[in-house]
Amino acid sequence: MNLLAGGTAQTLPNWLQWLTEPAEWGFEPGGALTVVPEPRTDFFRPYGGQAFDNACLLYREVTGDFTAVTRTRARLVGFGDAAALTVRDTESRWAKVCLERSPLGDIAVVSVVTDRWSDDANGELLATPECFLRVTRNGNVFGMHFSLDGTGWRFVRCFALELLTTVKVGVHAQAPFQGGCQAEFDSFELTPQVVGDFRSDE
């Protein structure tokens, strides 16, 4: 089920809610969600640096194992601009997989896992800023993948993170430094099925 279905203009479906609602967002006539994040918004907790916990996350609470998938495209202006798929327990325990502008200006699949402090891992480069993003939970083990067509999935990372049984799962957009970013999410799907093998996708 596409959880964005049923949203109109600036009216959310009953099963979704904002954590930090952005000033500018809305559903297009075809059902896609467009989000314009405000400057200096992000989820990131660098060791010894300034923490950001103000990105606009549209989420649903999920209990137990799940697979979440979104199809996104974005206008990524500055470094760190991103459209992302996020799993969140608390402000210091969460993970995200992003379609993001890298420090060198490339478009990359980027992942961040935060357990008090955030790591930061750049993945494969993309020719255009659009792809499918996927996160699977199997107990306290998580897998992240991306796809260009929604069928063939490429491995991003696998990690363990002890989170509560019920967590927030959703899509978010961020613009850590400047304005101009815009993210579009065509779909956001959640199922209780999990990927059998995170590395081989079988």
N, C-alpha and C positions, 0 to 999 in steps of 0.2 A: 504493500500500500504506500502510495506517495503521500507523506504527511503534510505536504504543502497544498494538496488538493483541498479545496473549500475555502482557501484564503482569497479575499477580494479587497482590492485597493489597500487600505490600511486596517483591515479587519482580519485578525488571526483565526485559524481554526481553533476549536475549543481545547484541543490537546497540546497546543504549543504555547510557550510564553517566552518573554524576553528576560535575559539577564543583562541589564544596561541597554535599554532601548535606544537606538540611534535616532537622530533628529530626522533623517531622510531615509525612508524605506517604503516599499509597497509591492503589491502583487500586480504583475502585468496581466492583460486580458487572457493570455494563454496559460496563466497559472504560475509562471516563473516568479521567484522572489528577487527583487533588486534591493541591495543594501549599499548605502554610501557611508562608510565609517568616517567619523570625525578625526582630525589630526591628533597625534599623540595618544592613540588608543591601541592597546595590545594586551596579550596575555604573555608575560615573560618575567621570570624571577632570576636574574643573574646573581651569581655568588658575589657578594660585596658591592653590588650595584643597586640602582633604583629599580624596584619592582613595579610592573604594570599589571593591573587586573581590571581593566575597564573596556575591553573589547565588547562589541555587541553580539551576544550569543543568543540565538533562537533555539530553544531546546525542548525536549520531552524527557521526563524521568523514566528510566528503564530499570527493571529489576532482573537480575540474573544475566545469563549469557545472551549475546546478541551479535548481529552483523548490521552495521549502518553504512549506507551508500549515498553519496550525493553526486550529481553532475553539475559542474560549475564552470563558468568562464568569468574573466575579470579584466578590468582595466587597471593595470598595476603601474603606478607612476614612479614611486620612489622605493628605495631599499626597504624591505620588510613588509610592503603592501601585500596583502594576502586574502584569499578566500580559503576557508578551512573547515574541516570536520573535527569535532572536539568531543572528548569525554572528560567530564569534570566531577570530582568529588568535593574538594574544597579549593580555596584560592591558592593553596600550596601543594595540591595533589591533583594533577590533571595531565592530559596528553592531547596533542593535536597533530594532524597531518595537513599540510598546506600546499596550495598552488601559490607560489610566492616569487617576488622579485629579489634576486640575490644581491650581495654587495657589489658584484661586478656588472649588474644590470641584466643578467640572464634570467629567464623564467625557469624555475626549478621546483621539483617536489621536495618539500622541506618537512622534517618532523621534529617535534620537541616533546620531551617527556619531563615532567616536573614532579619531583618528590622532595619538597622543600625548596630545592634549587633546580633551575632549568638547564638541560643540555640543549644542543642545537646541532642538527645534522642535515646538511644539504645532500639531496639525492640526485636523481637523473635530471638532465636538462630537457626542456620541451621547446618545440619550435613555435608554438602559439600558446597563449594563456587560457587553455581550456582542457579539462580532463574529468574523469571520474575519480573520486576518492573513496576509500573504504577502510573501516575499522571493525575488527572482530574482537569480542571478549570471550574467553573460555576460562572461567574461574578468574584467577588473577594474572593470567597470561593474555597478552594482547598482540594482534597482528595488524599491520598497516600495509595497504596495497594501493596502486593507482592503475588506471586503464585509460587508453585513448578511445576505446570503442564500447566499453561496458561489458566486454566478453572476455578478452584476454587480459589477465591481471598480472602486474609486475610487483615483485616483493620490494617493500620499503624498509621495514624493520619488524622484529619481534622482541618483546620485552615483558618483564614481570613488574607489576605495580599493584600493591595491596590497597584496593579501594573498597568502600562500602558496597554491599550487595546492590543497593539502589543508587544510581548515579544520573547526572544530567548528560544527555547526548544530543548534540545539535550542530548547526552550522554557524559560522561566525565570519566576520570581515574585520580587518584591522589595517591601520595606517599609522605606524609608529612615529613617523617624523613629519610628514606633510600631507596636505589635502589632495584630492583629485582621484583617489582610488574609488572604484565601483565594482562590486561583486554581484554576480547573478547566479542564482541556484535554480536549476530547472526542476530538480527533484530532490527529495530527502526520504529515503526508505529505511525502515527498521524491520528486521525479522529475528526470531529466536534461534535460527539456524546458525551454526558456526562453520568456518572454513576448516576442513580436515587437517591440512598441513600448511602452516603459515608460509613456509619457504617455497614449496613446490606448487601451492594453490590446489592441491588435489584433495 
